[in-house]
Amino acid sequence: MTNIGREERSGSHDRAIPQPFLDLMTSGWRTEEVDLTPAPQVEHLARRRAQLSAAFPGDTLVIPTGHLHSRTFGAPLPFRAGSDFLWLTGDQEPDGVLVLHPTATGHDAVLYARPRSDIASGAQYLDRMDGEIWHGRRRSPQEKAVVLGIETRSVDELPAVLAPLATSPRLRVLRGYDTELDGGLTAGALPVTADNTGRDALLASVLAELRLEKDEWEIAQLQDAVDATVRGFEDVARRLRPDAPTPERHIEGVFAWRARVDGNSVGYNSIVAGGPRSTILHWDRNDAVVEPGQVLLADMGIENVHGYTADVTRVLPVSGTFTPAQRAVYDIVHASRTAGLAVLAPGVEFAEIQRTCTRVLAEGLRDLGILKGGIEEVLDPETTAYRRWTLHGFGHMLGLDVHDCGHARPEFYGGGVLREHHVLTMEPGLYLQPNDELVPEELRGIGVRIEDDVLVTATGSRLLTEALPTESYEIESWLATQREAGPREPGFDGD
């Protein structure tokens, strides 16, 4: 199944191809040797599928990954596998569909994947969106079965498999990834109906909830992504001019270089916010310049080669030293972060961490002369006056997605408690807008967010981002050290 149109795939504007050329292209190709080493997470993939199987005995479960999309005619955008599909299969190629077929004792898992490009039909060289001469060799279903440790068949078989199930009350489909599967326009489609909406939503929720607790392999991948991100921040610090403007585009590009050398790419659009743009929570246009004397708020993360992403924010004083006003705001946010980390442990409610971080921010806003009245008054849920200067929560789950496990039900996430092996961010922030007349003039245009990635352990928590300092004086010292070291030349050894 694919949502790329026939004309776009084949090139409807191409001139006619002579038959002698077609004949020439069907022969003379030798068989290539392929590395069939099993993926390192094979055992984890099988265990995860068993967990999902146990949650839905007797049901057929359909989990697609999605398709290529085109930026313009004949130019596919980079593909990123659906996170639930990736968590269950390890397959990062498009068009795959995982089906868990119910049995008397559980489920038989089958991955339906694209076959190799067909030489005889000309697809290998005529199909510009899918042909292997255009985009490189991919593994056959038989090869994937060996590497990923799962029975794999051609996706061409899938319509016949799904057609009899379209109206089954024991069918659950992960929606939103495969437009043809969801839309009911092709053979084997499983359209959305009033009857299956609730069933399908529960599948998405349970998948998210199963992914909340990371196994040891996932934790290692997240640490790998964090370590690469730390190197990216060092690269940025070494190129941030203390005495002249630095384009935000330049900073974004420096980090993107590291992301591509050490991982798949960035895990989300980098936020590179200089000066007053540091108060814009998701400034990712990155088309201005950061000036000496300003702060740079950089919210950036690298996705590693297995799809796990870091999410880190640091605020750097461009000239090398925070001004008194910048430091005053920064130290309030740092105190909030420290207080939140102190209570973070298994069994602690998300709401308790939020209350802890928010109280420190509110007290700091009062000390700055911004908030008026008593702390209990400004924290009153009926007013929440403090939110004018801090709109977001203390953090979110992290994993294959930067905002991981978002379909989990409230009682398992924001309305629940932390559990061992959760990985989440700690990211309080204050944003004093440059045009906010409720803020003293010297504080306007200062935005601070400090974001760390944290693993919940049996006795508390562990900072995955410990290698990047956070206290204001540590940031100044670290920045000076990076600048003294100077820019690194491009390399490929992860240094």
C-alpha positions as a Python dict, from the first residue, in 0.01 Angstrom:
ca = {
    (1, 'M'): (0, 0, 0),
    (2, 'T'): (128, 346, -78),
    (3, 'N'): (-17, 693, -106),
    (4, 'I'): (221, 817, -376),
    (5, 'G'): (35, 864, -705),
    (6, 'R'): (123, 646, -1007),
    (7, 'E'): (226, 941, -1224),
    (8, 'E'): (456, 1080, -958),
    (9, 'R'): (618, 741, -900),
    (10, 'S'): (675, 657, -1266),
    (11, 'G'): (741, 1001, -1407),
    (12, 'S'): (452, 1073, -1643),
    (13, 'H'): (655, 1345, -1817),
    (14, 'D'): (938, 1107, -1911),
    (15, 'R'): (986, 1032, -2278),
    (16, 'A'): (905, 689, -2416),
    (17, 'I'): (1166, 421, -2344),
    (18, 'P'): (1280, 204, -2638),
    (19, 'Q'): (1220, -169, -2604),
    (20, 'P'): (1589, -256, -2661),
    (21, 'F'): (1677, -46, -2356),
    (22, 'L'): (1409, -221, -2149),
    (23, 'D'): (1548, -555, -2258),
    (24, 'L'): (1901, -444, -2170),
    (25, 'M'): (1796, -347, -1818),
    (26, 'T'): (1645, -687, -1732),
    (27, 'S'): (1968, -887, -1734),
    (28, 'G'): (2332, -874, -1633),
    (29, 'W'): (2279, -800, -1263),
    (30, 'R'): (2475, -1012, -1015),
    (31, 'T'): (2340, -1109, -675),
    (32, 'E'): (2475, -888, -395),
    (33, 'E'): (2590, -1010, -56),
    (34, 'V'): (2382, -867, 228),
    (35, 'D'): (2465, -836, 596),
    (36, 'L'): (2202, -1039, 782),
    (37, 'T'): (2333, -987, 1134),
    (38, 'P'): (2035, -984, 1371),
    (39, 'A'): (1942, -641, 1506),
    (40, 'P'): (2080, -581, 1858),
    (41, 'Q'): (1733, -531, 2007),
    (42, 'V'): (1572, -847, 1863),
    (43, 'E'): (1496, -999, 2203),
    (44, 'H'): (1344, -674, 2325),
    (45, 'L'): (1126, -649, 2014),
    (46, 'A'): (984, -997, 2072),
    (47, 'R'): (915, -921, 2439),
    (48, 'R'): (734, -599, 2349),
    (49, 'R'): (512, -779, 2100),
    (50, 'A'): (432, -1035, 2368),
    (51, 'Q'): (328, -755, 2605),
    (52, 'L'): (94, -612, 2343),
    (53, 'S'): (-44, -958, 2268),
    (54, 'A'): (-126, -1014, 2635),
    (55, 'A'): (-318, -686, 2648),
    (56, 'F'): (-562, -784, 2369),
    (57, 'P'): (-625, -1161, 2371),
    (58, 'G'): (-834, -1275, 2075),
    (59, 'D'): (-813, -945, 1886),
    (60, 'T'): (-644, -883, 1553),
    (61, 'L'): (-409, -587, 1587),
    (62, 'V'): (-293, -380, 1289),
    (63, 'I'): (-5, -134, 1336),
    (64, 'P'): (115, 52, 1021),
    (65, 'T'): (423, 271, 995),
    (66, 'G'): (314, 508, 717),
    (67, 'H'): (437, 603, 372),
    (68, 'L'): (676, 829, 190),
    (69, 'H'): (549, 1180, 129),
    (70, 'S'): (668, 1410, -145),
    (71, 'R'): (801, 1762, -104),
    (72, 'T'): (754, 1821, -473),
    (73, 'F'): (726, 1615, -789),
    (74, 'G'): (959, 1318, -768),
    (75, 'A'): (1134, 1436, -448),
    (76, 'P'): (1037, 1235, -139),
    (77, 'L'): (1074, 1384, 205),
    (78, 'P'): (1291, 1194, 453),
    (79, 'F'): (1091, 909, 601),
    (80, 'R'): (1060, 856, 975),
    (81, 'A'): (899, 531, 1094),
    (82, 'G'): (591, 541, 1316),
    (83, 'S'): (713, 517, 1675),
    (84, 'D'): (483, 235, 1787),
    (85, 'F'): (566, 33, 1477),
    (86, 'L'): (938, 99, 1528),
    (87, 'W'): (914, -3, 1896),
    (88, 'L'): (756, -334, 1799),
    (89, 'T'): (954, -424, 1486),
    (90, 'G'): (1278, -224, 1462),
    (91, 'D'): (1199, -160, 1094),
    (92, 'Q'): (1273, 195, 977),
    (93, 'E'): (1155, 159, 615),
    (94, 'P'): (820, 291, 485),
    (95, 'D'): (500, 104, 390),
    (96, 'G'): (530, -169, 652),
    (97, 'V'): (233, -301, 849),
    (98, 'L'): (260, -522, 1157),
    (99, 'V'): (-35, -756, 1212),
    (100, 'L'): (-82, -961, 1527),
    (101, 'H'): (-304, -1253, 1429),
    (102, 'P'): (-482, -1410, 1729),
    (103, 'T'): (-418, -1774, 1819),
    (104, 'A'): (-535, -2002, 2099),
    (105, 'T'): (-229, -1908, 2306),
    (106, 'G'): (-165, -1548, 2204),
    (107, 'H'): (-78, -1404, 1865),
    (108, 'D'): (131, -1478, 1561),
    (109, 'A'): (314, -1159, 1463),
    (110, 'V'): (366, -1097, 1091),
    (111, 'L'): (542, -799, 939),
    (112, 'Y'): (411, -710, 594),
    (113, 'A'): (688, -524, 412),
    (114, 'R'): (770, -400, 64),
    (115, 'P'): (935, -655, -162),
    (116, 'R'): (1251, -573, -354),
    (117, 'S'): (1211, -359, -667),
    (118, 'D'): (1121, -586, -956),
    (119, 'I'): (1385, -588, -1229),
    (120, 'A'): (1159, -758, -1484),
    (121, 'S'): (886, -496, -1454),
    (122, 'G'): (1132, -208, -1469),
    (123, 'A'): (1034, -80, -1123),
    (124, 'Q'): (1394, -93, -1006),
    (125, 'Y'): (1496, 188, -1239),
    (126, 'L'): (1168, 345, -1363),
    (127, 'D'): (1003, 412, -1026),
    (128, 'R'): (1172, 731, -906),
    (129, 'M'): (996, 723, -566),
    (130, 'D'): (1064, 358, -487),
    (131, 'G'): (1313, 213, -735),
    (132, 'E'): (1632, 83, -580),
    (133, 'I'): (1855, 235, -845),
    (134, 'W'): (1710, 571, -742),
    (135, 'H'): (1717, 525, -364),
    (136, 'G'): (1934, 225, -282),
    (137, 'R'): (1886, -142, -210),
    (138, 'R'): (1648, -247, 63),
    (139, 'R'): (1607, -580, 235),
    (140, 'S'): (1364, -833, 101),
    (141, 'P'): (1093, -968, 334),
    (142, 'Q'): (1299, -1285, 375),
    (143, 'E'): (1605, -1082, 475),
    (144, 'K'): (1405, -871, 719),
    (145, 'A'): (1274, -1186, 883),
    (146, 'V'): (1632, -1286, 967),
    (147, 'V'): (1752, -942, 1078),
    (148, 'L'): (1443, -844, 1282),
    (149, 'G'): (1348, -1187, 1411),
    (150, 'I'): (989, -1178, 1291),
    (151, 'E'): (795, -1359, 1021),
    (152, 'T'): (784, -1123, 723),
    (153, 'R'): (574, -1137, 408),
    (154, 'S'): (521, -908, 112),
    (155, 'V'): (288, -618, 176),
    (156, 'D'): (119, -714, -151),
    (157, 'E'): (-47, -998, 43),
    (158, 'L'): (-199, -761, 298),
    (159, 'P'): (-525, -660, 121),
    (160, 'A'): (-639, -1022, 101),
    (161, 'V'): (-551, -1069, 468),
    (162, 'L'): (-739, -761, 586),
    (163, 'A'): (-1047, -770, 363),
    (164, 'P'): (-1234, -1037, 567),
    (165, 'L'): (-1165, -844, 889),
    (166, 'A'): (-1308, -506, 788),
    (167, 'T'): (-1625, -538, 998),
    (168, 'S'): (-1491, -763, 1272),
    (169, 'P'): (-1565, -649, 1631),
    (170, 'R'): (-1231, -806, 1731),
    (171, 'L'): (-1022, -583, 1508),
    (172, 'R'): (-811, -291, 1635),
    (173, 'V'): (-615, -57, 1407),
    (174, 'L'): (-357, 207, 1494),
    (175, 'R'): (-496, 507, 1307),
    (176, 'G'): (-339, 813, 1153),
    (177, 'Y'): (-43, 658, 973),
    (178, 'D'): (-185, 494, 661),
    (179, 'T'): (-439, 705, 472),
    (180, 'E'): (-544, 424, 241),
    (181, 'L'): (-591, 182, 529),
    (182, 'D'): (-798, 438, 721),
    (183, 'G'): (-991, 581, 428),
    (184, 'G'): (-1158, 274, 286),
    (185, 'L'): (-1077, 356, -78),
    (186, 'T'): (-879, 44, -166),
    (187, 'A'): (-900, -332, -129),
    (188, 'G'): (-817, -439, 223),
    (189, 'A'): (-890, -98, 373),
    (190, 'L'): (-1027, -78, 726),
    (191, 'P'): (-1226, 248, 735),
    (192, 'V'): (-1299, 440, 1053),
    (193, 'T'): (-1654, 392, 1181),
    (194, 'A'): (-1854, 483, 1489),
    (195, 'D'): (-1822, 121, 1601),
    (196, 'N'): (-1444, 94, 1588),
    (197, 'T'): (-1336, 440, 1705),
    (198, 'G'): (-1325, 347, 2072),
    (199, 'R'): (-1157, 12, 2011),
    (200, 'D'): (-885, 170, 1802),
    (201, 'A'): (-827, 454, 2049),
    (202, 'L'): (-768, 198, 2325),
    (203, 'L'): (-502, 28, 2113),
    (204, 'A'): (-318, 360, 2074),
    (205, 'S'): (-344, 427, 2448),
    (206, 'V'): (-220, 84, 2553),
    (207, 'L'): (73, 104, 2313),
    (208, 'A'): (171, 439, 2463),
    (209, 'E'): (137, 303, 2817),
    (210, 'L'): (350, -2, 2738),
    (211, 'R'): (620, 231, 2606),
    (212, 'L'): (629, 445, 2921),
    (213, 'E'): (876, 222, 3107),
    (214, 'K'): (1200, 194, 2913),
    (215, 'D'): (1400, -129, 2904),
    (216, 'E'): (1777, -131, 2947),
    (217, 'W'): (1837, -119, 2572),
    (218, 'E'): (1615, 186, 2533),
    (219, 'I'): (1786, 363, 2823),
    (220, 'A'): (2121, 305, 2654),
    (221, 'Q'): (1983, 451, 2330),
    (222, 'L'): (1856, 759, 2511),
    (223, 'Q'): (2195, 807, 2677),
    (224, 'D'): (2356, 774, 2335),
    (225, 'A'): (2124, 1044, 2197),
    (226, 'V'): (2199, 1267, 2496),
    (227, 'D'): (2575, 1220, 2459),
    (228, 'A'): (2556, 1321, 2093),
    (229, 'T'): (2344, 1621, 2190),
    (230, 'V'): (2604, 1728, 2445),
    (231, 'R'): (2865, 1724, 2169),
    (232, 'G'): (2628, 1935, 1960),
    (233, 'F'): (2597, 2194, 2235),
    (234, 'E'): (2976, 2201, 2264),
    (235, 'D'): (3001, 2259, 1889),
    (236, 'V'): (2758, 2550, 1918),
    (237, 'A'): (2939, 2704, 2215),
    (238, 'R'): (3269, 2692, 2028),
    (239, 'R'): (3121, 2890, 1738),
    (240, 'L'): (2909, 3142, 1931),
    (241, 'R'): (3078, 3481, 1885),
    (242, 'P'): (3125, 3680, 2209),
    (243, 'D'): (3210, 4002, 2027),
    (244, 'A'): (2998, 4003, 1711),
    (245, 'P'): (2651, 3896, 1598),
    (246, 'T'): (2600, 3525, 1530),
    (247, 'P'): (2317, 3424, 1294),
    (248, 'E'): (2068, 3185, 1446),
    (249, 'R'): (2078, 2994, 1116),
    (250, 'H'): (2449, 2937, 1172),
    (251, 'I'): (2389, 2794, 1518),
    (252, 'E'): (2110, 2571, 1389),
    (253, 'G'): (2334, 2448, 1107),
    (254, 'V'): (2624, 2368, 1338),
    (255, 'F'): (2398, 2154, 1555),
    (256, 'A'): (2237, 1991, 1251),
    (257, 'W'): (2582, 1889, 1129),
    (258, 'R'): (2646, 1708, 1457),
    (259, 'A'): (2300, 1550, 1446),
    (260, 'R'): (2365, 1400, 1106),
    (261, 'V'): (2720, 1285, 1187),
    (262, 'D'): (2625, 1122, 1517),
    (263, 'G'): (2262, 1021, 1458),
    (264, 'N'): (1971, 1011, 1217),
    (265, 'S'): (1897, 1383, 1240),
    (266, 'V'): (1754, 1631, 1488),
    (267, 'G'): (1473, 1486, 1698),
    (268, 'Y'): (1258, 1798, 1646),
    (269, 'N'): (1295, 2145, 1498),
    (270, 'S'): (1579, 2317, 1681),
    (271, 'I'): (1482, 2625, 1881),
    (272, 'V'): (1763, 2882, 1853),
    (273, 'A'): (1634, 3195, 2020),
    (274, 'G'): (1857, 3498, 2066),
    (275, 'G'): (1779, 3794, 2292),
    (276, 'P'): (1408, 3883, 2306),
    (277, 'R'): (1317, 3573, 2103),
    (278, 'S'): (1419, 3366, 2407),
    (279, 'T'): (1073, 3456, 2540),
    (280, 'I'): (903, 3281, 2245),
    (281, 'L'): (854, 2927, 2367),
    (282, 'H'): (884, 2752, 2030),
    (283, 'W'): (1086, 2996, 1821),
    (284, 'D'): (1217, 2772, 1543),
    (285, 'R'): (1230, 3011, 1246),
    (286, 'N'): (1587, 3082, 1354),
    (287, 'D'): (1623, 3361, 1101),
    (288, 'A'): (1753, 3644, 1321),
    (289, 'V'): (2088, 3709, 1490),
    (290, 'V'): (2198, 3680, 1850),
    (291, 'E'): (2398, 3978, 1972),
    (292, 'P'): (2672, 4017, 2233),
    (293, 'G'): (2514, 4103, 2568),
    (294, 'Q'): (2206, 3894, 2495),
    (295, 'V'): (2124, 3540, 2605),
    (296, 'L'): (2089, 3251, 2364),
    (297, 'L'): (1819, 2998, 2449),
    (298, 'A'): (1895, 2678, 2258),
    (299, 'D'): (1643, 2391, 2279),
    (300, 'M'): (1787, 2108, 2068),
    (301, 'G'): (1807, 1731, 2059),
    (302, 'I'): (1959, 1462, 1840),
    (303, 'E'): (1773, 1149, 1730),
    (304, 'N'): (2012, 855, 1735),
    (305, 'V'): (2033, 585, 1468),
    (306, 'H'): (1766, 373, 1638),
    (307, 'G'): (1514, 659, 1659),
    (308, 'Y'): (1551, 771, 2022),
    (309, 'T'): (1579, 1143, 2084),
    (310, 'A'): (1726, 1373, 2345),
    (311, 'D'): (1559, 1702, 2441),
    (312, 'V'): (1788, 1957, 2604),
    (313, 'T'): (1770, 2332, 2665),
    (314, 'R'): (2047, 2558, 2786),
    (315, 'V'): (2067, 2936, 2810),
    (316, 'L'): (2405, 3085, 2730),
    (317, 'P'): (2527, 3442, 2797),
    (318, 'V'): (2667, 3536, 2458),
    (319, 'S'): (2933, 3772, 2595),
    (320, 'G'): (3046, 3508, 2843),
    (321, 'T'): (2887, 3644, 3160),
    (322, 'F'): (2524, 3690, 3262),
    (323, 'T'): (2414, 4045, 3337),
    (324, 'P'): (2263, 4093, 3686),
    (325, 'A'): (1910, 4093, 3539),
    (326, 'Q'): (1973, 3782, 3332),
    (327, 'R'): (2127, 3602, 3628),
    (328, 'A'): (1836, 3693, 3854),
    (329, 'V'): (1587, 3530, 3619),
    (330, 'Y'): (1816, 3238, 3542),
    (331, 'D'): (1877, 3152, 3905),
    (332, 'I'): (1504, 3140, 3979),
    (333, 'V'): (1453, 2886, 3702),
    (334, 'H'): (1752, 2687, 3822),
    (335, 'A'): (1611, 2680, 4174),
    (336, 'S'): (1281, 2550, 4036),
    (337, 'R'): (1462, 2277, 3842),
    (338, 'T'): (1660, 2175, 4150),
    (339, 'A'): (1348, 2159, 4365),
    (340, 'G'): (1168, 1946, 4107),
    (341, 'L'): (1457, 1702, 4079),
    (342, 'A'): (1470, 1669, 4457),
    (343, 'V'): (1118, 1522, 4473),
    (344, 'L'): (1134, 1318, 4153),
    (345, 'A'): (1112, 946, 4242),
    (346, 'P'): (894, 637, 4186),
    (347, 'G'): (545, 679, 4327),
    (348, 'V'): (552, 1059, 4318),
    (349, 'E'): (258, 1219, 4139),
    (350, 'F'): (324, 1427, 3831),
    (351, 'A'): (103, 1691, 3990),
    (352, 'E'): (330, 1706, 4296),
    (353, 'I'): (637, 1780, 4084),
    (354, 'Q'): (442, 2046, 3899),
    (355, 'R'): (334, 2209, 4225),
    (356, 'T'): (691, 2203, 4355),
    (357, 'C'): (842, 2366, 4047),
    (358, 'T'): (561, 2620, 4014),
    (359, 'R'): (585, 2737, 4374),
    (360, 'V'): (955, 2819, 4334),
    (361, 'L'): (886, 3010, 4012),
    (362, 'A'): (602, 3203, 4174),
    (363, 'E'): (816, 3295, 4474),
    (364, 'G'): (1087, 3416, 4237),
    (365, 'L'): (840, 3626, 4040),
    (366, 'R'): (724, 3780, 4364),
    (367, 'D'): (1083, 3857, 4466),
    (368, 'L'): (1138, 4026, 4128),
    (369, 'G'): (839, 4249, 4195),
    (370, 'I'): (634, 4101, 3913),
    (371, 'L'): (374, 3904, 4107),
    (372, 'K'): (173, 4084, 4371),
    (373, 'G'): (-3, 3931, 4670),
    (374, 'G'): (54, 3615, 4869),
    (375, 'I'): (189, 3296, 4716),
    (376, 'E'): (-124, 3094, 4792),
    (377, 'E'): (-330, 3359, 4619),
    (378, 'V'): (-126, 3360, 4298),
    (379, 'L'): (-111, 2979, 4294),
    (380, 'D'): (-488, 2945, 4334),
    (381, 'P'): (-610, 2707, 4058),
    (382, 'E'): (-901, 2944, 3997),
    (383, 'T'): (-668, 3227, 3897),
    (384, 'T'): (-317, 3087, 3817),
    (385, 'A'): (-183, 3439, 3774),
    (386, 'Y'): (174, 3309, 3758),
    (387, 'R'): (106, 3142, 3423),
    (388, 'R'): (137, 3472, 3238),
    (389, 'W'): (514, 3422, 3267),
    (390, 'T'): (540, 3042, 3254),
    (391, 'L'): (288, 2871, 3026),
    (392, 'H'): (409, 2510, 3016),
    (393, 'G'): (441, 2224, 3262),
    (394, 'F'): (755, 2102, 3434),
    (395, 'G'): (828, 1833, 3173),
    (396, 'H'): (710, 1544, 2958),
    (397, 'M'): (795, 1185, 2872),
    (398, 'L'): (1085, 1121, 2636),
    (399, 'G'): (1179, 828, 2412),
    (400, 'L'): (1115, 751, 2047),
    (401, 'D'): (924, 1080, 2035),
    (402, 'V'): (1031, 1407, 2188),
    (403, 'H'): (686, 1421, 2353),
    (404, 'D'): (667, 1049, 2406),
    (405, 'C'): (363, 833, 2482),
    (406, 'G'): (115, 1116, 2428),
    (407, 'H'): (-180, 879, 2377),
    (408, 'A'): (-147, 733, 2727),
    (409, 'R'): (-457, 778, 2940),
    (410, 'P'): (-438, 1051, 3208),
    (411, 'E'): (-427, 805, 3497),
    (412, 'F'): (-105, 659, 3352),
    (413, 'Y'): (60, 992, 3268),
    (414, 'G'): (-21, 1346, 3380),
    (415, 'G'): (-278, 1230, 3634),
    (416, 'G'): (-68, 939, 3754),
    (417, 'V'): (263, 871, 3925),
    (418, 'L'): (620, 821, 3816),
    (419, 'R'): (755, 469, 3790),
    (420, 'E'): (1104, 324, 3775),
    (421, 'H'): (1246, 335, 3420),
    (422, 'H'): (1035, 631, 3314),
    (423, 'V'): (1244, 884, 3120),
    (424, 'L'): (1123, 1241, 3118),
    (425, 'T'): (1235, 1600, 3092),
    (426, 'M'): (1267, 1852, 3372),
    (427, 'E'): (1222, 2193, 3210),
    (428, 'P'): (1082, 2482, 3412),
    (429, 'G'): (1095, 2822, 3247),
    (430, 'L'): (1021, 3192, 3280),
    (431, 'Y'): (944, 3416, 2981),
    (432, 'L'): (937, 3790, 3038),
    (433, 'Q'): (808, 3934, 2713),
    (434, 'P'): (976, 4249, 2577),
    (435, 'N'): (639, 4432, 2559),
    (436, 'D'): (507, 4324, 2901),
    (437, 'E'): (442, 4637, 3106),
    (438, 'L'): (383, 4428, 3420),
    (439, 'V'): (754, 4343, 3416),
    (440, 'P'): (1026, 4585, 3530),
    (441, 'E'): (1192, 4735, 3224),
    (442, 'E'): (1537, 4590, 3294),
    (443, 'L'): (1392, 4237, 3297),
    (444, 'R'): (1191, 4258, 2976),
    (445, 'G'): (1300, 4039, 2688),
    (446, 'I'): (1465, 3772, 2905),
    (447, 'G'): (1355, 3411, 2859),
    (448, 'V'): (1505, 3120, 3048),
    (449, 'R'): (1433, 2748, 3021),
    (450, 'I'): (1664, 2484, 3164),
    (451, 'E'): (1584, 2137, 3036),
    (452, 'D'): (1739, 1810, 3142),
    (453, 'D'): (1663, 1448, 3054),
    (454, 'V'): (1603, 1232, 3360),
    (455, 'L'): (1578, 858, 3426),
    (456, 'V'): (1362, 751, 3721),
    (457, 'T'): (1555, 495, 3926),
    (458, 'A'): (1450, 265, 4210),
    (459, 'T'): (1555, 521, 4470),
    (460, 'G'): (1514, 854, 4293),
    (461, 'S'): (1649, 972, 3959),
    (462, 'R'): (1959, 1000, 3745),
    (463, 'L'): (2042, 1286, 3511),
    (464, 'L'): (2121, 1162, 3164),
    (465, 'T'): (2231, 1519, 3081),
    (466, 'E'): (2472, 1551, 3374),
    (467, 'A'): (2761, 1632, 3138),
    (468, 'L'): (2608, 1973, 3059),
    (469, 'P'): (2627, 2215, 3353),
    (470, 'T'): (2326, 2413, 3470),
    (471, 'E'): (2418, 2662, 3744),
    (472, 'S'): (2481, 3011, 3612),
    (473, 'Y'): (2846, 3027, 3718),
    (474, 'E'): (2903, 2675, 3577),
    (475, 'I'): (2754, 2779, 3245),
    (476, 'E'): (2992, 3074, 3227),
    (477, 'S'): (3294, 2854, 3307),
    (478, 'W'): (3183, 2583, 3061),
    (479, 'L'): (3131, 2838, 2784),
    (480, 'A'): (3478, 2980, 2841),
    (481, 'T'): (3631, 2631, 2829),
    (482, 'Q'): (3457, 2549, 2502),
    (483, 'R'): (3567, 2875, 2343),
    (484, 'E'): (3924, 2817, 2454),
    (485, 'A'): (3920, 2472, 2292),
    (486, 'G'): (3807, 2621, 1961),
    (487, 'P'): (3588, 2476, 1685),
    (488, 'R'): (3628, 2108, 1607),
    (489, 'E'): (3701, 2004, 1253),
    (490, 'P'): (3446, 1770, 1095),
    (491, 'G'): (3518, 1413, 1199),
    (492, 'F'): (3350, 1079, 1216),
    (493, 'D'): (3480, 923, 1534),
    (494, 'G'): (3219, 1072, 1768),
    (495, 'D'): (3470, 1300, 1944),
}
